[in-house]
Amino acid sequence: MHLSTLISTSLTLCVALVSAAPAARFVAPHRKRQVCYQDNALRGLENHNGQSFCAAYLAGSTTAVPTYIPARDATAPKVSSACSCLGAGTAYPSGSPTPSVGTGMWHAYGTGGPGKSYAYSPTATPGAYNTPPPDSAVAAAVKTTSTTSSTTKPASTSASTVKTTSTTSSTAKPASTSSSSAAASSPASPSGGGGGSTGTGKRGLAYNNGALTSAFSGNPKVSWGYNWGNSPSGLASGFEFIPTLWGTDARFTGPWSDAANKAISAGSKHLFSFNEPDLGAQSNLSPAAAAAGYKQYMNPFAGKAKLGAPSITNGAGTSPLMGIDWLSAFLTACSGCSIDFINIHWYDSATNIDYFKKHVQDAYKAGGGKPVWITEFEGSGTAAQKTAFLEAVIPWLDSQDYVERYAWFGVFDGNLVNGNSLSPLGKTYAS
């Protein structure tokens, strides 16, 4: 729910529902991953420890889908795929690469969505889907697997682990635990870009490898960037860097004040708070806990920068609270909080444009008319479908006065960029 270098091995499609795998989200350096298509089916299974259900479902002994999986995601292909990716017992999901360290099982680690990341843990046990291995296992795995770049989103590692993996590039975003990935573990002075913006448009850059953002340099429609962390880590000059307080653990809150003040001094005008607190595999906070953390760590910056509410998923449900329902509860709990804009994420099919617009509109209403930022969104599908999606939603986003900023997920090699140049999809996003 990043930025530093990280290790990765082969990407494999979990199902044949898509012809091209979307970028996965951050997986810590010691983990391998498998990319899966659906989102809320996986999110429901992850949040409810759906292993027992999946074992029965894949064995054919039950066809009844739990009510925590939204009806639109309860189709047989999606549920079968989700269960295959989640893994039952100690079985590896279909198509999984062979693990290179230890023994154990694949387990959910990261946020659901098209591009769901799964982590391999040598110490995983059934039901312990979000428990990372000890640092010793992390270090051992890093030494044996540091070979390629990744397209993902941050999970957890220790600061020392991050230092040992600075040889390969990463395109990822944060998840939770241990001593944070580079974003949270580098409170020193900001590096790279991160000053004031020379662009005036709403578009932003969600990135891990700051060097890749140079492909958008000079584009007036792109004005800002973020990496789920508190330091710009190579963001190209000319873009406003927006620091993120990823969660309430001390490894995030400890360096936060100094890092935020340094970013503001360098030209940052906005600050993000907790990443996907409505998801167990991300910052995983109740509305009340998030409100308490917000008052303690975000409110002191009121008047110094514009402050964003925690970024919510487009998940659905009230047990546990997710998505818009979580946001509404947070806003109620956060009486007295200084909140300048609402922050949301969205993942679904690239053909589901109406649903995307509705999620944005619902967030605006739930936020009481506060401006909306969409800091992660991605439509899954073929290259043509993704292009058509952006061509349809970008003009709409730009025409909505209440939509202040938005960022496609993300500036990753093979997604918005190919190496240091814009990809065909990147050209669509930049035009």
C-alpha positions, 0 to 999 in steps of 0.5 A: 500500500517503493522506491529502492532497488529490489530483486525480482524474478520471472513474472507469470500470469495467474490466469489467461484473463489478460493478454498482458500483465499489468505492473505488479506492486511492490514486493520486498527484495527477498520476495518473488512474485506472481501477478494476478488479474482480479482485485476485490476477490483477492482482497476479500480472501486476503482480509478474511484468511480465505485459505480454507475456503480456497482449499475446498473450492479448488477441490470442487467440494464447494461452489458457494462464494463467501459474501465478503467477495463482491458479487461482481467479482464472484465469478468462477474464473475470478474466484478460481484464479484468486484461490490459485494465487492465494495458495492452499496449504503449502501448495504453490499457485499454478505457474509459480516460479520455483522458489530459490530460498527455503521452503514454505508457501506463497502468500498474499503480500501487497495490495489487491488489484490488477497486478496483485503481488504475492510474496514468497516467504521461507517462513510462511505458515498457513494463515500468516499471509502478511508476516514477513520473514526475519531479517536473517532470511531477508539478507540470505535471500537478497544474496542469492536472488539479486539479479533483475529489476521489478515493477511493483509496490513497496512492502517491508524490509529493513533499512540494512536490507535496502542498503545491501540491494542497491544494485538493481532498479525497482519500480514498486510501492510500499506495503507494510512492516519491518524497518521500511523500504527506502522511502521510510528509512531515508529521512536524510535530506531529499535527493534528486528533484523534488523542488517546486513544479514547472508544470501546471497540469494535474498529472503526476508520476507514481514511481520507484526509480526516480531516474525513469521520471526524466522521460516526462521532463519538460511536459507542462501537463505533468507537475508532481511525483511521489514514491510512497516515501518521504524522500524524492530519491532521484525524481527529475527536477521540475516536478513537485515531490510529495512526501508520504507518511506511509503508516503509524509504525515508529519507523515511519513516524520517527523520521517524518517531521524532519523529512516533511519539513525538508521537503517543504523547504525544498518546494513541496506544497502537499503531504500525503498520509497513510497508504491504503489503511483499509487494506490489511496488507498495506498500512492496515489502520482502523478509522479511529487509529488513523484519525489519532495518527493523523492528528498527531503527525499530520495536523502539525503541518496545517498551514505549511502544506496542504494535507491529504486524507489517507489513500483508500482503495476501491474495495467494498464492504463494511466488515471490515470497512473498506473504500468509501465506507472506511473514508466516511468513518475516518472523516467522522472520527477525525473531527478537528483534523486539517484535511485539504483533499481526499486521496483515492486509488482505483483498480479494475478493468480498463473497460469499466470506465463508468465504475471509475468515474463513479468511484471518483464521484462517490469520493467527492461526495463522501469527502463533503466537497473536498478536492479529490486526488487519484494517486493510483489508478490502473485499468487492466486489459490489453494495450489497446484497452488501456490506451482507450481507457486513458483517452477516455478518462484523462479529458474527463478528469481534466474537466472536473474542477474538483479533481485536483491531481491524478497519477496512473500506476505507474512510471515503471519500465514496460508500463509508462516508460520503456527504459528512459523513453516514454512507452506508447502508453506513456505517450498517451498519458503525456499527451 
